[in-house]
Amino acid sequence: MAIPIPDAMLSTAAPPPLPSLVSARQLRAQRIGRALRLWVPAGILIVMLALCFLWPIVYHLPSATNGNIIEAQEPPFSPGHWLGTDAVGVDIFSQLVYGGRVAFEVSAATTLIGMVIGMALGVTAGYVGGWTDAVISRVLDILIAFPALVLALVIAEGLGPSELHVIWALAVFSIPAFGRVSRGATLVVRGLPYMVAARLAGTRGWKIIARHVLPNIMPGIVTFSLLGIGIVIILEGALDFLGYGIPAPGASWGSMIANGQQVLTAQPEYVVIPSIVLLITVVALNMLGDALRERWGVQ
């Protein structure tokens, strides 16, 4: 009796090609690409932080608030004024440096407040669950429902213009964002087998949170915080632009753009330069967050 042979074995078609192996050169190029995606934005931010916080210490800069009307509207690369002066003779580079210091201070403080309070609420809601989760989630939903800039404007108007008041105004917007992100990450971690085993073993809740929940959700929180810092810098600039941020004569990127509208035709660099610096800062923060997310495998 003849044994039937499957039609697939009788086929004379060529077998499908095997997947090509990645060469050492391609692997090296991928490693270099990943390193560049991480270190280029990190280098940009390090240089900007050094210019804002260290450069005024080692090099004397002209005043960022007082100017000489005789030197008004000096063009870039003028003697003693690398980027020129504004309509009242204040050095533009000094305003950029001190305005960047304000932007980084406000964004870092705001993000830190939002991270601490938001994580406390989010982790509690995600781990405890039940009515605690329902109450905290509804409060976070209500805060998120308000337009961020409008809410910040209302708070800044009620408290008055100052750097500290801007921080608290923007922190109210930052808290629910971190709360929702940390709650979602905690819900994912809570269902993992080792978490179930820790609860069955009788480990206290705060120990489980400290040993298992926080270390697992922190990579995602850190990458999200970089995005949050960029958003806060934009919102802080918007408040300054609208006159509800850093009070005059304090320097900030938003106030520079607002004041530059009056001399936009005669001196466009007074608006263009801080706008480009703000754009580069926010893009670098976003790129660094994406690179860290890829390296740490954060979803």
C-alpha positions as CSV (number, residue, x, y, z in Angstrom):
1,M,0.0,0.0,0.0
2,A,1.4,3.3,-1.1
3,I,1.9,5.9,1.6
4,P,0.3,9.2,0.5
5,I,2.7,12.1,0.2
6,P,1.4,15.6,1.2
7,D,1.2,18.1,-1.7
8,A,3.5,20.5,0.2
9,M,6.3,17.9,0.0
10,L,5.8,17.5,-3.8
11,S,6.0,21.2,-4.4
12,T,9.1,22.4,-6.3
13,A,8.8,26.0,-5.1
14,A,11.9,27.4,-3.3
15,P,11.6,27.5,0.5
16,P,11.1,31.0,2.0
17,P,14.3,32.8,2.7
18,L,15.7,32.7,6.2
19,P,15.6,36.1,8.0
20,S,18.9,37.9,7.5
21,L,21.2,38.2,10.5
22,V,21.9,41.7,11.8
23,S,25.6,42.5,11.2
24,A,28.0,43.8,13.8
25,R,28.0,47.1,11.9
26,Q,24.2,47.4,12.2
27,L,24.3,46.6,15.9
28,R,27.0,49.2,16.4
29,A,25.0,51.8,14.5
30,Q,21.9,51.0,16.6
31,R,23.8,51.4,19.8
32,I,25.3,54.7,18.6
33,G,21.8,55.8,17.6
34,R,20.4,55.0,21.0
35,A,23.3,56.7,22.7
36,L,22.8,59.8,20.6
37,R,19.1,59.9,21.3
38,L,19.9,59.9,25.0
39,W,23.0,62.1,25.3
40,V,22.3,64.8,22.8
41,P,19.2,66.2,24.6
42,A,20.9,65.5,28.0
43,G,23.9,67.5,26.8
44,I,21.7,70.4,25.7
45,L,20.0,70.5,29.1
46,I,23.3,70.2,31.0
47,V,24.7,73.2,29.0
48,M,21.5,75.2,29.6
49,L,21.5,74.5,33.3
50,A,25.2,75.4,33.5
51,L,24.6,78.7,31.7
52,C,21.6,79.6,33.9
53,F,23.1,78.6,37.3
54,L,26.9,78.5,37.0
55,W,27.8,81.0,34.4
56,P,26.7,84.1,36.4
57,I,28.9,82.8,39.3
58,V,32.1,82.6,37.2
59,Y,31.4,85.4,34.8
60,H,30.0,88.8,35.6
61,L,26.9,89.5,33.6
62,P,25.2,92.9,33.0
63,S,22.0,93.5,35.0
64,A,18.9,91.7,33.8
65,T,16.6,94.3,35.2
66,N,18.4,97.7,34.9
67,G,19.7,99.1,31.7
68,N,21.2,102.2,30.2
69,I,18.9,104.0,27.8
70,I,21.9,105.3,25.9
71,E,22.6,101.7,24.9
72,A,19.0,100.9,23.9
73,Q,18.4,98.5,21.0
74,E,22.0,97.6,20.5
75,P,22.3,94.9,17.8
76,P,23.7,91.4,18.6
77,F,27.5,91.0,19.1
78,S,27.8,94.6,20.3
79,P,30.7,95.3,22.7
80,G,29.6,94.0,26.1
81,H,26.3,92.7,24.9
82,W,26.5,89.4,23.0
83,L,22.8,89.4,22.0
84,G,22.3,93.1,22.1
85,T,19.9,95.1,24.3
86,D,16.2,95.8,24.4
87,A,14.3,99.0,24.1
88,V,15.4,100.3,27.5
89,G,19.0,99.1,27.3
90,V,18.8,95.9,29.3
91,D,21.1,93.1,28.2
92,I,19.2,90.4,26.3
93,F,21.6,87.6,27.2
94,S,21.4,88.4,30.9
95,Q,17.6,88.3,30.6
96,L,17.8,84.9,28.9
97,V,20.1,83.5,31.6
98,Y,18.0,84.7,34.6
99,G,14.8,83.9,32.8
100,G,16.0,80.4,32.2
101,R,16.9,80.1,35.9
102,V,13.3,81.1,36.8
103,A,11.9,78.7,34.2
104,F,13.9,75.7,35.6
105,E,13.2,76.6,39.2
106,V,9.5,77.0,38.7
107,S,9.2,73.8,36.6
108,A,11.3,71.7,38.9
109,A,9.5,72.8,42.0
110,T,6.1,72.4,40.4
111,T,6.9,69.0,39.1
112,L,8.3,67.9,42.5
113,I,5.2,69.0,44.3
114,G,3.0,67.3,41.7
115,M,5.0,64.1,41.8
116,V,5.0,63.8,45.6
117,I,1.4,64.6,46.2
118,G,0.1,63.1,43.0
119,M,2.0,59.8,43.6
120,A,0.7,59.6,47.2
121,L,-2.8,59.9,46.0
122,G,-2.4,57.7,42.9
123,V,-0.6,54.9,44.7
124,T,-3.1,54.9,47.5
125,A,-6.0,54.8,45.1
126,G,-4.5,52.1,43.0
127,Y,-3.4,49.9,45.9
128,V,-6.2,50.2,48.3
129,G,-9.1,50.3,45.8
130,G,-12.7,50.3,46.7
131,W,-14.3,53.6,47.9
132,T,-10.9,55.1,48.5
133,D,-10.0,54.7,44.8
134,A,-13.5,56.0,43.8
135,V,-13.2,59.2,45.9
136,I,-9.6,60.0,44.9
137,S,-10.2,59.2,41.2
138,R,-13.2,61.6,41.1
139,V,-11.3,64.4,42.7
140,L,-8.5,63.9,40.2
141,D,-11.0,63.8,37.4
142,I,-12.5,67.1,38.5
143,L,-9.1,68.8,38.6
144,I,-8.1,67.4,35.2
145,A,-11.4,68.6,33.7
146,F,-10.4,72.3,34.3
147,P,-8.3,73.8,31.5
148,A,-4.8,74.0,32.9
149,L,-4.0,77.6,31.8
150,V,-7.4,78.9,32.9
151,L,-7.1,77.3,36.4
152,A,-3.5,78.6,36.7
153,L,-4.7,82.1,35.7
154,V,-7.4,82.1,38.3
155,I,-5.1,80.9,41.1
156,A,-2.3,83.3,40.1
157,E,-4.8,86.2,40.0
158,G,-6.1,85.4,43.4
159,L,-2.7,85.0,45.0
160,G,-0.9,87.8,43.2
161,P,2.1,87.7,40.8
162,S,5.3,86.1,42.3
163,E,7.5,83.1,41.6
164,L,6.1,81.2,44.6
165,H,2.5,81.8,43.7
166,V,3.2,80.7,40.1
167,I,4.7,77.4,41.5
168,W,1.5,76.7,43.6
169,A,-0.8,77.7,40.7
170,L,0.9,75.3,38.3
171,A,1.3,72.6,41.0
172,V,-2.5,72.3,41.2
173,F,-2.5,71.3,37.5
174,S,0.5,69.0,38.0
175,I,-1.0,66.9,40.9
176,P,-3.9,65.2,39.1
177,A,-1.6,64.3,36.1
178,F,0.8,62.5,38.3
179,G,-2.0,61.0,40.3
180,R,-3.6,59.4,37.3
181,V,-0.3,58.1,35.9
182,S,0.8,56.6,39.2
183,R,-2.7,55.1,39.8
184,G,-2.7,53.3,36.5
185,A,0.9,52.0,37.0
186,T,-0.1,50.8,40.5
187,L,-3.1,48.9,39.2
188,V,-0.8,47.1,36.7
189,V,1.7,46.2,39.4
190,R,-0.9,45.2,42.0
191,G,-2.0,42.2,39.9
192,L,1.4,40.7,39.5
193,P,2.1,37.3,41.1
194,Y,4.7,38.4,43.5
195,M,2.4,41.2,44.8
196,V,-0.3,38.6,45.5
197,A,2.3,36.4,47.2
198,A,3.5,39.3,49.4
199,R,-0.1,40.1,50.5
200,L,-0.8,36.4,51.2
201,A,2.4,36.3,53.3
202,G,0.9,39.0,55.5
203,T,3.3,41.7,54.6
204,R,2.1,45.1,55.6
205,G,0.7,47.4,53.0
206,W,3.2,50.2,53.4
207,K,6.1,47.7,53.1
208,I,4.7,46.3,49.9
209,I,4.3,49.8,48.5
210,A,7.8,50.8,49.5
211,R,9.6,47.6,48.4
212,H,7.6,46.6,45.4
213,V,5.2,49.3,44.1
214,L,7.4,52.4,44.1
215,P,10.5,50.8,42.6
216,N,8.5,49.4,39.7
217,I,6.5,52.5,38.9
218,M,9.3,55.1,39.3
219,P,10.8,54.7,35.8
220,G,7.5,55.6,34.3
221,I,7.0,58.5,36.7
222,V,10.5,59.9,35.9
223,T,10.0,59.8,32.2
224,F,6.6,61.4,32.6
225,S,8.1,64.1,34.9
226,L,10.4,65.2,32.1
227,L,7.4,65.7,29.8
228,G,5.7,67.5,32.7
229,I,8.6,69.9,33.2
230,G,8.4,70.9,29.5
231,I,4.7,71.5,29.9
232,V,5.2,73.6,33.0
233,I,7.9,75.7,31.3
234,I,5.4,76.5,28.5
235,L,2.6,77.3,31.0
236,E,5.0,79.5,33.1
237,G,5.9,81.3,30.0
238,A,2.3,81.8,29.1
239,L,1.5,83.2,32.6
240,D,4.5,85.6,32.2
241,F,3.3,86.6,28.7
242,L,-0.2,87.4,30.1
243,G,1.3,89.4,33.0
244,Y,0.3,86.9,35.8
245,G,3.7,85.4,36.3
246,I,7.0,86.8,37.5
247,P,6.4,90.5,38.4
248,A,8.4,93.3,36.8
249,P,11.3,94.0,36.7
250,G,12.0,90.2,37.0
251,A,13.3,88.5,33.9
252,S,11.5,85.6,32.3
253,W,11.2,84.1,28.8
254,G,7.5,84.8,28.7
255,S,7.8,88.5,29.7
256,M,10.6,88.9,27.1
257,I,8.3,87.7,24.3
258,A,5.5,89.9,25.6
259,N,7.7,93.0,25.8
260,G,9.2,92.2,22.4
261,Q,5.9,92.7,20.7
262,Q,6.3,96.5,21.0
263,V,9.5,96.4,19.0
264,L,8.8,93.3,16.8
265,T,9.4,95.1,13.5
266,A,12.5,97.1,14.6
267,Q,14.1,94.3,16.8
268,P,12.6,90.9,16.0
269,E,15.5,89.1,17.7
270,Y,14.1,90.1,21.1
271,V,11.1,87.8,20.4
272,V,12.8,85.2,18.3
273,I,15.7,84.4,20.6
274,P,13.7,83.6,23.8
275,S,11.2,81.7,21.6
276,I,13.9,79.5,20.1
277,V,15.5,78.9,23.5
278,L,12.1,77.9,25.0
279,L,11.5,75.6,22.0
280,I,14.9,73.9,22.3
281,T,14.4,73.4,26.0
282,V,11.0,71.7,25.7
283,V,12.0,69.6,22.7
284,A,15.2,68.4,24.6
285,L,13.1,67.4,27.6
286,N,10.7,65.5,25.5
287,M,13.5,63.7,23.6
288,L,15.3,62.8,26.8
289,G,12.0,61.4,28.2
290,D,11.5,59.3,25.1
291,A,15.1,58.0,25.2
292,L,14.8,57.0,28.9
293,R,11.4,55.4,28.2
294,E,13.0,53.3,25.4
295,R,16.0,52.4,27.5
296,W,14.0,51.4,30.6
297,G,11.3,49.6,28.6
298,V,8.5,51.8,29.9
299,Q,5.2,51.3,28.1
